[in-house]
Structure formats: C-alpha cells, structure tokens
Amino acid sequence: MKFTISLVALTILLLSPVSAATKTLTILGDQKIKASFKGDMPKPVAAQGITTDISGFGIEDGKLLRGVGFSYKGKSTVVRVTVEDVSGKTAVLIVNDTAPQLLRGAWRFISKPVAIGKTSTPWVFSSGDSTIIYCFTIHFSENDQPVVIYQPAVFKQSAKEIFAQFADDKGQ
C-alpha cells in the first residue's frame, strides 16, 4: 500500500529555531483555549504522562488521511480514546476507540481516505494558513476523570496547495 503522510505541523516545529509563545485560540465557535507555539507552529502538548506527537494529514492514492496519536508513559491502562476536530462551531468526531492498543507506549490512528474537494475539505482551498484543533480525550481504567488535551495543527498555505493538487474533479 502506497502511503505518504505529511506531518507538516510537527515536522516544521522541529526545524524552527524560534522562541516559544502562548496563543489564544477559539474552539467550538466561541470557547477559548491557550496553546504553546514555537514561532507560528504549535508545540506538542504534554499532560499526565501523555504527549501528543501526531496531528496532521497525509495523502494516500490522491486522498486525504488524518493522522493523530500520542505517547504514554504512565502505569494506568488506557481504556478509551476519543479524538475530535473542534476547530469549527461543532465538534467533528475523528475516532472513538473503545479498545485502544498501545504499541511500545504509543497510540496511533489513521483515518479512512477522504476525497479532497471544496465541499469535503474546504479548509484546503481557503487562503492563508489553516489551524485545525484536535481534542484528545483519554480515559483510564483507574480514574473516572479523563485527560483532555487540545492539540492545534497549523497547515501552511504551501502545504495546502500541494493537497489541492489532488482535488476531486467533481468538486466534492
């Protein structure tokens, strides 16, 4: 299977020699969160032994895939992982994994391919950089309170132009 993933946000972050800053972002239409950035790219978020390390998009056979994931260095058992895109006015479920498998302390999810088009992926065709904000909710067997992490991912205009080259001719 041919698979090309472009983890634009984290790759550029690792290559950017700029100072860190905190930015306020809007989620779900009107709620505010704070996120740490290095230059104009978000930093991975760490909380209670969890570090988000994948939040991006890739291309497979000309279609867009979402890739999300985290590393976990705790002793509790992860029993459920939910990831949502909270960039817009309503949350969009990416995955609700009720039997998560961690391989060497890492959880990963790659979505089914989605045709790139003005209806299915309008942010690809918007001008300027786009920020997608993922909400990771991780539940543990030993604790009733889940860990909630907001991880932004910034997609530069140049990356979006590459994604747009794979657009579906039907404009979906």
SENUVO-252052 format. One record per atom (N, C-alpha, C): residue number from 1; residue in three letters; atom name; z, x, y. Coordinates in steps of 0.1 Angstrom, whole numbers. Example, Ala and Ser with C-alpha at 12.3 -4.5 7.8 and 13.67 -1.06 7.14 Angstrom:
% SENUVO-252052
(1 Ala N (78 132 -57))
(1 Ala CA (78 123 -45))
(1 Ala C (78 132 -33))
(2 Ser N (71 128 -22))
(2 Ser CA (71 137 -11))
(2 Ser C (79 129 0))
This chain:
% SENUVO-252052
(1 Met N (0 9 -12))
(1 Met CA (0 0 0))
(1 Met C (0 9 12))
(2 Lys N (-9 6 21))
(2 Lys CA (-10 14 34))
(2 Lys C (0 8 43))
(3 Phe N (8 17 49))
(3 Phe CA (19 12 58))
(3 Phe C (21 22 69))
(4 Thr N (19 18 81))
(4 Thr CA (22 26 93))
(4 Thr C (32 20 101))
(5 Ile N (43 26 104))
(5 Ile CA (53 20 112))
(5 Ile C (55 29 124))
(6 Ser N (56 22 136))
(6 Ser CA (58 29 148))
(6 Ser C (71 25 154))
(7 Leu N (81 33 152))
(7 Leu CA (94 30 157))
(7 Leu C (95 36 171))
(8 Val N (87 30 180))
(8 Val CA (85 36 193))
(8 Val C (98 38 201))
(9 Ala N (106 28 200))
(9 Ala CA (119 29 208))
(9 Ala C (127 41 204))
(10 Leu N (130 42 191))
(10 Leu CA (139 53 187))
(10 Leu C (132 67 188))
(11 Thr N (119 67 185))
(11 Thr CA (112 80 185))
(11 Thr C (112 86 199))
(12 Ile N (108 78 208))
(12 Ile CA (108 82 222))
(12 Ile C (122 86 227))
(13 Leu N (132 78 223))
(13 Leu CA (145 81 227))
(13 Leu C (149 95 223))
(14 Leu N (146 99 210))
(14 Leu CA (150 112 205))
(14 Leu C (142 124 213))
(15 Leu N (131 121 219))
(15 Leu CA (123 131 225))
(15 Leu C (126 131 240))
(16 Ser N (134 122 246))
(16 Ser CA (136 121 260))
(16 Ser C (147 129 265))
(17 Pro N (145 139 273))
(17 Pro CA (156 147 278))
(17 Pro C (162 142 292))
(18 Val N (166 129 292))
(18 Val CA (171 123 304))
(18 Val C (185 118 302))
(19 Ser N (192 116 313))
(19 Ser CA (206 112 313))
(19 Ser C (208 97 308))
(20 Ala N (220 94 303))
(20 Ala CA (223 81 299))
(20 Ala C (227 72 310))
(21 Ala N (224 59 308))
(21 Ala CA (229 49 318))
(21 Ala C (231 36 311))
(22 Thr N (239 27 317))
(22 Thr CA (241 14 312))
(22 Thr C (233 4 320))
(23 Lys N (226 -5 313))
(23 Lys CA (218 -15 320))
(23 Lys C (223 -29 315))
(24 Thr N (222 -39 324))
(24 Thr CA (225 -53 321))
(24 Thr C (212 -60 317))
(25 Leu N (212 -66 305))
(25 Leu CA (200 -73 300))
(25 Leu C (203 -88 298))
(26 Thr N (193 -96 299))
(26 Thr CA (195 -111 297))
(26 Thr C (191 -115 283))
(27 Ile N (199 -122 276))
(27 Ile CA (195 -128 263))
(27 Ile C (197 -143 263))
(28 Leu N (190 -150 255))
(28 Leu CA (191 -164 253))
(28 Leu C (190 -172 266))
(29 Gly N (181 -167 275))
(29 Gly CA (178 -174 287))
(29 Gly C (188 -170 299))
(30 Asp N (201 -170 297))
(30 Asp CA (210 -168 308))
(30 Asp C (222 -160 305))
(31 Gln N (224 -155 293))
(31 Gln CA (236 -147 289))
(31 Gln C (233 -132 292))
(32 Lys N (243 -125 296))
(32 Lys CA (242 -111 300))
(32 Lys C (249 -102 289))
(33 Ile N (242 -91 286))
(33 Ile CA (249 -80 278))
(33 Ile C (246 -67 285))
(34 Lys N (254 -57 281))
(34 Lys CA (252 -44 286))
(34 Lys C (247 -35 274))
(35 Ala N (238 -26 277))
(35 Ala CA (233 -17 267))
(35 Ala C (231 -3 273))
(36 Ser N (233 7 265))
(36 Ser CA (232 21 269))
(36 Ser C (217 25 267))
(37 Phe N (213 32 277))
(37 Phe CA (199 37 277))
(37 Phe C (199 52 280))
(38 Lys N (189 59 275))
(38 Lys CA (186 73 278))
(38 Lys C (173 73 285))
(39 Gly N (173 74 298))
(39 Gly CA (160 72 305))
(39 Gly C (157 57 305))
(40 Asp N (145 54 301))
(40 Asp CA (141 40 300))
(40 Asp C (141 35 286))
(41 Met N (147 42 276))
(41 Met CA (147 38 262))
(41 Met C (162 36 258))
(42 Pro N (164 25 250))
(42 Pro CA (178 22 246))
(42 Pro C (183 31 235))
(43 Lys N (196 34 236))
(43 Lys CA (202 42 226))
(43 Lys C (206 34 214))
(44 Pro N (207 40 202))
(44 Pro CA (212 32 191))
(44 Pro C (227 28 194))
(45 Val N (231 17 188))
(45 Val CA (244 11 191))
(45 Val C (253 14 178))
(46 Ala N (265 18 181))
(46 Ala CA (275 21 170))
(46 Ala C (287 12 172))
(47 Ala N (292 6 161))
(47 Ala CA (304 -2 162))
(47 Ala C (310 -3 148))
(48 Gln N (322 0 146))
(48 Gln CA (330 -2 134))
(48 Gln C (323 4 122))
(49 Gly N (318 16 123))
(49 Gly CA (311 23 112))
(49 Gly C (296 19 110))
(50 Ile N (291 10 118))
(50 Ile CA (277 6 118))
(50 Ile C (270 13 129))
(51 Thr N (258 18 126))
(51 Thr CA (249 24 137))
(51 Thr C (235 18 135))
(52 Thr N (230 11 145))
(52 Thr CA (216 6 143))
(52 Thr C (207 18 145))
(53 Asp N (198 19 135))
(53 Asp CA (189 30 136))
(53 Asp C (174 27 134))
(54 Ile N (171 14 132))
(54 Ile CA (157 9 132))
(54 Ile C (156 -4 139))
(55 Ser N (148 -5 149))
(55 Ser CA (145 -17 156))
(55 Ser C (131 -15 162))
(56 Gly N (121 -19 155))
(56 Gly CA (108 -17 160))
(56 Gly C (97 -25 153))
(57 Phe N (85 -22 156))
(57 Phe CA (74 -28 150))
(57 Phe C (65 -18 144))
(58 Gly N (57 -22 134))
(58 Gly CA (47 -13 128))
(58 Gly C (34 -21 125))
(59 Ile N (24 -14 120))
(59 Ile CA (11 -21 117))
(59 Ile C (9 -18 102))
(60 Glu N (5 -29 96))
(60 Glu CA (0 -28 82))
(60 Glu C (-12 -36 80))
(61 Asp N (-23 -31 76))
(61 Asp CA (-36 -38 74))
(61 Asp C (-39 -46 87))
(62 Gly N (-37 -40 99))
(62 Gly CA (-40 -47 111))
(62 Gly C (-31 -58 115))
(63 Lys N (-20 -60 109))
(63 Lys CA (-10 -70 112))
(63 Lys C (3 -63 116))
(64 Leu N (11 -71 124))
(64 Leu CA (24 -66 129))
(64 Leu C (35 -68 120))
(65 Leu N (44 -59 118))
(65 Leu CA (56 -60 110))
(65 Leu C (68 -57 118))
(66 Arg N (79 -63 116))
(66 Arg CA (92 -60 123))
(66 Arg C (99 -51 113))
(67 Gly N (105 -41 118))
(67 Gly CA (114 -33 110))
(67 Gly C (128 -32 117))
(68 Val N (138 -35 110))
(68 Val CA (152 -34 115))
(68 Val C (161 -28 104))
(69 Gly N (171 -22 109))
(69 Gly CA (181 -16 99))
(69 Gly C (192 -9 106))
(70 Phe N (202 -6 97))
(70 Phe CA (214 1 102))
(70 Phe C (220 10 91))
(71 Ser N (228 20 95))
(71 Ser CA (235 28 86))
(71 Ser C (250 24 87))
(72 Tyr N (257 25 76))
(72 Tyr CA (271 20 75))
(72 Tyr C (279 31 68))
(73 Lys N (290 34 75))
(73 Lys CA (299 45 69))
(73 Lys C (313 39 67))
(74 Gly N (314 27 63))
(74 Gly CA (327 21 61))
(74 Gly C (330 19 46))
(75 Lys N (342 13 43))
(75 Lys CA (346 11 29))
(75 Lys C (344 -4 25))
(76 Ser N (344 -13 35))
(76 Ser CA (342 -27 32))
(76 Ser C (329 -30 26))
(77 Thr N (328 -41 18))
(77 Thr CA (315 -45 13))
(77 Thr C (307 -54 22))
(78 Val N (295 -50 25))
(78 Val CA (287 -59 34))
(78 Val C (282 -70 25))
(79 Val N (284 -83 29))
(79 Val CA (281 -94 21))
(79 Val C (269 -103 27))
(80 Arg N (267 -101 40))
(80 Arg CA (256 -108 46))
(80 Arg C (252 -101 59))
(81 Val N (238 -101 61))
(81 Val CA (233 -96 73))
(81 Val C (223 -106 79))
(82 Thr N (225 -109 92))
(82 Thr CA (216 -117 99))
(82 Thr C (211 -109 111))
(83 Val N (197 -110 113))
(83 Val CA (191 -104 125))
(83 Val C (183 -114 132))
(84 Glu N (185 -115 145))
(84 Glu CA (177 -125 153))
(84 Glu C (171 -118 165))
(85 Asp N (160 -123 170))
(85 Asp CA (154 -118 182))
(85 Asp C (160 -128 193))
(86 Val N (168 -122 202))
(86 Val CA (175 -131 212))
(86 Val C (169 -128 226))
(87 Ser N (157 -123 226))
(87 Ser CA (150 -119 239))
(87 Ser C (147 -131 248))
(88 Gly N (143 -142 241))
(88 Gly CA (139 -154 248))
(88 Gly C (150 -164 251))
(89 Lys N (147 -177 253))
(89 Lys CA (156 -187 256))
(89 Lys C (164 -192 244))
(90 Thr N (157 -190 232))
(90 Thr CA (164 -194 219))
(90 Thr C (162 -182 210))
(91 Ala N (172 -182 200))
(91 Ala CA (172 -171 190))
(91 Ala C (161 -174 180))
(92 Val N (154 -164 176))
(92 Val CA (144 -165 165))
(92 Val C (149 -156 153))
(93 Leu N (151 -163 142))
(93 Leu CA (157 -157 130))
(93 Leu C (146 -147 125))
(94 Ile N (150 -134 123))
(94 Ile CA (142 -124 116))
(94 Ile C (145 -124 102))
(95 Val N (158 -123 98))
(95 Val CA (162 -123 84))
(95 Val C (177 -128 83))
(96 Asn N (179 -135 72))
(96 Asn CA (193 -138 68))
(96 Asn C (194 -134 54))
(97 Asp N (200 -122 52))
(97 Asp CA (201 -115 39))
(97 Asp C (215 -119 34))
(98 Thr N (215 -128 24))
(98 Thr CA (228 -132 18))
(98 Thr C (232 -123 6))
(99 Ala N (224 -114 3))
(99 Ala CA (228 -104 -8))
(99 Ala C (223 -90 -4))
(100 Pro N (228 -85 7))
(100 Pro CA (223 -72 12))
(100 Pro C (225 -61 2))
(101 Gln N (215 -52 1))
(101 Gln CA (216 -40 -7))
(101 Gln C (216 -28 2))
(102 Leu N (226 -20 2))
(102 Leu CA (227 -8 10))
(102 Leu C (223 4 0))
(103 Leu N (213 12 4))
(103 Leu CA (209 23 -3))
(103 Leu C (214 36 4))
(104 Arg N (223 43 -2))
(104 Arg CA (228 55 4))
(104 Arg C (234 52 18))
(105 Gly N (241 40 19))
(105 Gly CA (247 36 32))
(105 Gly C (238 31 42))
(106 Ala N (226 27 38))
(106 Ala CA (216 22 48))
(106 Ala C (211 8 44))
(107 Trp N (210 -1 53))
(107 Trp CA (203 -14 51))
(107 Trp C (190 -14 59))
(108 Arg N (179 -19 53))
(108 Arg CA (166 -20 59))
(108 Arg C (160 -33 56))
(109 Phe N (152 -38 66))
(109 Phe CA (144 -49 64))
(109 Phe C (130 -48 71))
(110 Ile N (120 -51 63))
(110 Ile CA (106 -51 69))
(110 Ile C (101 -65 67))
(111 Ser N (96 -71 78))
(111 Ser CA (92 -85 77))
(111 Ser C (78 -86 70))
(112 Lys N (74 -98 68))
(112 Lys CA (60 -101 63))
(112 Lys C (51 -98 75))
(113 Pro N (39 -94 72))
(113 Pro CA (29 -92 83))
(113 Pro C (26 -104 91))
(114 Val N (24 -103 104))
(114 Val CA (20 -114 113))
(114 Val C (7 -110 120))
(115 Ala N (-2 -119 120))
(115 Ala CA (-15 -116 128))
(115 Ala C (-11 -114 142))
(116 Ile N (-17 -104 149))
(116 Ile CA (-15 -101 163))
(116 Ile C (-24 -110 171))
(117 Gly N (-19 -118 180))
(117 Gly CA (-27 -127 188))
(117 Gly C (-19 -132 200))
(118 Lys N (-25 -138 209))
(118 Lys CA (-19 -142 222))
(118 Lys C (-9 -153 220))
(119 Thr N (-10 -161 209))
(119 Thr CA (0 -171 206))
(119 Thr C (11 -166 197))
(120 Ser N (8 -158 187))
(120 Ser CA (18 -153 177))
(120 Ser C (26 -142 183))
(121 Thr N (20 -134 191))
(121 Thr CA (27 -122 197))
(121 Thr C (24 -120 212))
(122 Pro N (28 -130 220))
(122 Pro CA (23 -130 234))
(122 Pro C (28 -117 242))
(123 Trp N (40 -112 238))
(123 Trp CA (45 -100 245))
(123 Trp C (36 -88 244))
(124 Val N (28 -87 233))
(124 Val CA (18 -76 232))
(124 Val C (8 -76 243))
(125 Phe N (5 -88 248))
(125 Phe CA (-5 -90 258))
(125 Phe C (0 -91 273))
(126 Ser N (13 -91 274))
(126 Ser CA (19 -91 287))
(126 Ser C (18 -78 294))
(127 Ser N (18 -78 307))
(127 Ser CA (17 -65 314))
(127 Ser C (30 -58 315))
(128 Gly N (30 -45 315))
(128 Gly CA (42 -37 316))
(128 Gly C (49 -35 303))
(129 Asp N (60 -28 303))
(129 Asp CA (68 -26 291))
(129 Asp C (74 -39 287))
(130 Ser N (77 -41 274))
(130 Ser CA (84 -52 269))
(130 Ser C (97 -48 262))
(131 Thr N (108 -56 265))
(131 Thr CA (120 -53 258))
(131 Thr C (123 -65 248))
(132 Ile N (125 -61 236))
(132 Ile CA (129 -71 225))
(132 Ile C (144 -68 223))
(133 Ile N (152 -78 222))
(133 Ile CA (167 -76 219))
(133 Ile C (170 -82 206))
(134 Tyr N (175 -74 197))
(134 Tyr CA (179 -79 183))
(134 Tyr C (194 -81 183))
(135 Cys N (198 -91 177))
(135 Cys CA (212 -94 174))
(135 Cys C (215 -92 159))
(136 Phe N (222 -82 156))
(136 Phe CA (226 -79 142))
(136 Phe C (240 -85 140))
(137 Thr N (241 -94 130))
(137 Thr CA (255 -99 127))
(137 Thr C (257 -95 112))
(138 Ile N (268 -87 110))
(138 Ile CA (271 -81 97))
(138 Ile C (284 -87 93))
(139 His N (284 -93 81))
(139 His CA (297 -99 75))
(139 His C (302 -90 64))
(140 Phe N (315 -89 63))
(140 Phe CA (321 -81 53))
(140 Phe C (330 -90 44))
(141 Ser N (332 -86 31))
(141 Ser CA (340 -94 22))
(141 Ser C (355 -94 26))
(142 Glu N (359 -84 32))
(142 Glu CA (374 -82 35))
(142 Glu C (378 -87 49))
(143 Asn N (368 -93 56))
(143 Asn CA (371 -97 70))
(143 Asn C (364 -109 74))
(144 Asp N (371 -119 80))
(144 Asp CA (365 -131 84))
(144 Asp C (356 -129 97))
(145 Gln N (359 -119 104))
(145 Gln CA (352 -117 117))
(145 Gln C (340 -108 115))
(146 Pro N (328 -113 117))
(146 Pro CA (316 -104 115))
(146 Pro C (315 -94 127))
(147 Val N (308 -83 125))
(147 Val CA (304 -74 136))
(147 Val C (291 -78 142))
(148 Val N (291 -80 155))
(148 Val CA (279 -84 162))
(148 Val C (274 -73 171))
(149 Ile N (262 -69 169))
(149 Ile CA (256 -58 177))
(149 Ile C (243 -62 183))
(150 Tyr N (241 -59 196))
(150 Tyr CA (229 -62 203))
(150 Tyr C (221 -49 205))
(151 Gln N (209 -48 199))
(151 Gln CA (202 -36 200))
(151 Gln C (188 -39 207))
(152 Pro N (186 -34 219))
(152 Pro CA (173 -35 226))
(152 Pro C (163 -25 220))
(153 Ala N (151 -29 221))
(153 Ala CA (140 -20 217))
(153 Ala C (129 -22 228))
(154 Val N (125 -11 235))
(154 Val CA (116 -12 245))
(154 Val C (102 -7 240))
(155 Phe N (92 -15 243))
(155 Phe CA (78 -11 239))
(155 Phe C (70 -9 251))
(156 Lys N (66 4 252))
(156 Lys CA (58 8 264))
(156 Lys C (45 1 264))
(157 Gln N (39 0 276))
(157 Gln CA (26 -6 277))
(157 Gln C (16 1 268))
(158 Ser N (17 15 267))
(158 Ser CA (7 22 259))
(158 Ser C (8 19 245))
(159 Ala N (20 16 239))
(159 Ala CA (21 12 225))
(159 Ala C (16 -2 223))
(160 Lys N (18 -11 233))
(160 Lys CA (13 -25 232))
(160 Lys C (-2 -25 232))
(161 Glu N (-8 -16 240))
(161 Glu CA (-23 -15 240))
(161 Glu C (-28 -11 226))
(162 Ile N (-21 -3 219))
(162 Ile CA (-25 1 205))
(162 Ile C (-24 -11 196))
(163 Phe N (-12 -18 197))
(163 Phe CA (-10 -31 189))
(163 Phe C (-22 -41 192))
(164 Ala N (-25 -42 205))
(164 Ala CA (-35 -52 209))
(164 Ala C (-49 -50 203))
(165 Gln N (-52 -37 199))
(165 Gln CA (-65 -34 193))
(165 Gln C (-66 -41 180))
(166 Phe N (-55 -45 174))
(166 Phe CA (-56 -51 160))
(166 Phe C (-55 -66 162))
(167 Ala N (-57 -72 174))
(167 Ala CA (-56 -86 176))
(167 Ala C (-65 -94 167))
(168 Asp N (-60 -106 163))
(168 Asp CA (-68 -115 155))
(168 Asp C (-79 -121 164))
(169 Asp N (-91 -121 160))
(169 Asp CA (-102 -127 168))
(169 Asp C (-101 -142 172))
(170 Lys N (-92 -149 164))
(170 Lys CA (-91 -163 166))
(170 Lys C (-81 -165 178))
(171 Gly N (-74 -155 183))
(171 Gly CA (-65 -156 194))
(171 Gly C (-52 -163 191))
(172 Gln N (-48 -163 178))
(172 Gln CA (-36 -169 174))
(172 Gln C (-24 -162 178))
